[in-house]
Structure formats: C-alpha cells, structure tokens
Amino acid sequence: MQLKVLQCPDPVFLYSNDDYYAAEDFDYQLPHYYDTTCRDLATRHPMKGYRAMYNNCLSDWLNFDVHTPMIMERERFKTTFESMDGQTPIKTTYGQGLTGYYLTDVKIRGIHTRAEIEYKTRGRPFFSTHDSAVNQDLVSFLQNLYPYASPCEGN
C-alpha cells in the first residue's frame, strides 16, 4: 500500500484504509478529535502482533494506524517511509506533531437499505463500512458517490 501511495501524482492526498470513504468535500479545517494512544492499543488490541507493533511506538503518541483517514503530504510521507525501520506503523509515525487528522464518525455495519445509508452518512465528512454491510444497496450508494475511478486507485 505504501508503494502505491508513493506513486500517487498528487502532492497532498487522503490516506485511509480500504473501508473508509469521503462522503463530501473536505479540507484541512475538519476537526481533530482522535485521542487513542499507542499505549491504549499496546495493552488492549485483540491481536498479539498489533499489540507488539504499537508497543514499539512511544507510549504517548497518538495512534493513527488503522481507523484514521489522514491528509498527508507525499514528500513528507516519502521521507517518513524511507526512514522507517518496519517496527512502527507508518501513519502513526508520520502523524506525530501534525494537525489535520480526520476520523470517521459513523461505521456502517450490517445490511441497510440505500435510504438508511444515505441517512446515516448525511452531513458527515467520512464513513466506514464493515464486511457485514456489503449488499447491492451499499454498492449502488458507493457507485453514485464515486462515479469515476481515482487515478491513485490500485488493482
């Protein structure tokens, strides 16, 4: 995934996991309200491998690894990526000391109608999905929201 990011032609871009979607236009003025630290996840993440990785971060670092869409600058990301030792999560390492992090405030879980999805995501800059949410109504909603493929999309 990181190698794909380095190929993105845009100097500033949104980096997120594959189940996050921008529901409306956004910029750097979105609120910063993510407060989970590496210490939190090093002690309570359900998977041992992730607990070990988060334990490698400084304990007071905010953890932006998995569920935080983030605005990034390609050149700063490249510098962070090239300096990494592979033991800390890339978004968390990149994110220390920056502003402009964005966390989804709704997750679509389970089967919903298109009208329900539209209602849940209305007025929210981001949303995410769960595998249990995939149905034709969700696919239709996403196709309407994103009629054109991004030049940064991979196969």
Phi, psi and omega per residue, in radians:
M1 nan -0.733 -3.124
Q2 -1.096 -0.644 3.122
L3 -1.143 -0.641 3.051
K4 -1.094 -0.718 3.132
V5 -1.060 -0.722 -3.126
L6 -1.139 -0.358 3.122
Q7 -1.561 -0.162 -3.118
C8 -1.105 2.259 -3.071
P9 -1.297 -0.291 -3.074
D10 -1.402 2.394 3.131
P11 -1.247 -0.423 3.100
V12 -2.280 2.367 -3.052
F13 -2.645 2.894 3.054
L14 -1.643 2.203 3.098
Y15 -1.950 2.162 3.109
S16 -2.636 3.002 3.043
N17 -1.364 3.009 -2.996
D18 -1.276 -0.142 3.135
D19 -1.855 0.314 3.103
Y20 -1.913 2.504 -3.105
Y21 -2.397 2.435 2.986
A22 -1.444 2.146 -3.079
A23 -1.598 -0.231 3.135
E24 -2.763 2.972 3.094
D25 -1.062 2.594 -3.119
F26 -2.544 2.872 3.064
D27 -2.588 -2.922 -3.088
Y28 -1.196 -0.154 -3.058
Q29 -1.495 0.018 3.103
L30 -1.112 2.654 -3.077
P31 -1.204 2.601 3.053
H32 -1.785 1.851 -3.114
Y33 -2.392 0.495 3.105
Y34 -1.683 2.235 -3.028
D35 -2.333 0.301 3.121
T36 -1.386 2.260 -3.134
T37 -1.709 2.874 3.046
C38 -1.049 -0.638 3.117
R39 -1.017 -0.754 3.112
D40 -0.972 -0.877 -3.039
L41 -1.371 -0.461 3.095
A42 -1.176 -0.404 -3.131
T43 -1.766 -0.427 -3.006
R44 -2.174 -0.010 3.120
H45 -1.114 2.425 -3.075
P46 -1.215 -0.296 -3.092
M47 -1.877 2.247 -3.064
K48 -0.995 -0.748 -3.118
G49 -1.064 -0.704 3.097
Y50 -1.205 -0.695 3.103
R51 -1.009 -0.737 3.139
A52 -1.131 -0.760 -3.131
M53 -1.106 -0.771 -3.128
Y54 -1.216 -0.466 3.075
N55 -1.184 -0.385 3.103
N56 -1.321 -0.318 3.091
C57 -1.373 2.796 2.977
L58 -1.110 2.380 -2.973
S59 -1.093 -0.476 -3.121
D60 -1.574 -0.022 3.078
W61 -1.122 2.418 2.937
L62 -1.201 2.439 -3.077
N63 -1.770 2.021 -3.091
F64 -1.958 0.277 -2.925
D65 -1.126 -1.035 -2.899
V66 -1.687 -0.963 -2.941
H67 -1.939 0.884 3.121
T68 -2.454 1.744 2.975
P69 -1.033 2.417 -3.013
M70 -2.453 2.354 2.994
I71 -1.355 2.242 -3.123
M72 -2.267 2.686 3.000
E73 -1.741 2.211 -3.039
R74 -0.970 -0.784 -3.082
E75 -1.153 -0.704 3.102
R76 -1.183 -0.658 3.074
F77 -1.080 -0.768 -3.136
K78 -1.046 -0.801 3.118
T79 -1.072 -0.767 3.120
T80 -1.093 -0.809 -3.124
F81 -1.044 -0.773 -3.099
E82 -1.222 -0.410 -3.119
S83 -1.655 -0.071 -3.068
M84 -1.285 2.585 3.077
D85 -1.742 0.072 3.128
G86 1.421 0.027 -3.085
Q87 -1.770 -0.194 3.117
T88 -2.138 2.643 -3.137
P89 -1.195 2.400 -3.022
I90 -1.080 -0.790 -3.101
K91 -1.175 -0.633 3.116
T92 -1.178 -0.753 3.114
T93 -1.100 -0.795 3.126
Y94 -1.084 -0.685 -2.922
G95 -1.361 -0.185 -3.053
Q96 -1.165 2.189 3.086
G97 1.488 0.024 -3.139
L98 -1.692 2.899 2.953
T99 -2.034 2.937 3.095
G100 1.629 0.591 3.047
Y101 -1.626 2.558 -3.062
Y102 -2.318 2.246 -3.135
L103 -1.997 2.365 3.082
T104 -1.046 2.630 3.094
D105 -2.121 0.309 2.983
V106 -2.695 2.389 3.062
K107 -2.122 2.220 3.129
I108 -1.529 1.957 3.098
R109 -2.089 2.421 3.106
G110 1.384 2.962 -3.091
I111 -1.305 2.266 3.094
H112 -2.331 2.714 3.016
T113 -1.354 2.869 3.108
R114 -1.054 -0.701 3.122
A115 -1.070 -0.708 3.105
E116 -1.140 -0.722 3.118
I117 -1.113 -0.782 3.113
E118 -1.055 -0.712 3.131
Y119 -1.136 -0.810 -3.089
K120 -1.141 -0.565 -3.063
T121 -1.668 -0.190 -3.100
R122 -1.017 2.251 3.075
G123 1.363 0.119 3.140
R124 -1.954 2.340 -3.070
P125 -1.217 -0.506 -3.120
F126 -2.421 2.744 2.949
F127 -2.597 2.850 3.074
S128 -2.291 2.898 -3.114
T129 -2.168 2.845 3.053
H130 -2.070 2.680 3.124
D131 -0.912 -0.578 -3.105
S132 -1.211 -0.183 -3.084
A133 -1.572 -0.163 -3.017
V134 -1.259 2.069 3.009
N135 -2.709 3.111 -3.083
Q136 -1.105 -0.594 3.123
D137 -1.131 -0.708 3.093
L138 -1.152 -0.780 3.123
V139 -1.038 -0.777 3.121
S140 -1.081 -0.760 3.108
F141 -1.036 -0.803 -3.127
L142 -1.173 -0.685 3.114
Q143 -1.115 -0.633 3.090
N144 -1.237 -0.698 -3.134
L145 -1.189 -0.641 -3.087
Y146 -2.218 1.387 -3.107
P147 -1.262 -0.310 -3.092
Y148 -2.161 2.479 3.102
A149 -1.258 2.529 3.073
S150 -1.338 2.539 3.069
P151 -1.175 -0.230 3.131
C152 -1.630 -0.066 -3.106
E153 -1.215 2.447 3.079
G154 -1.832 2.989 3.103
N155 -1.622 nan nan
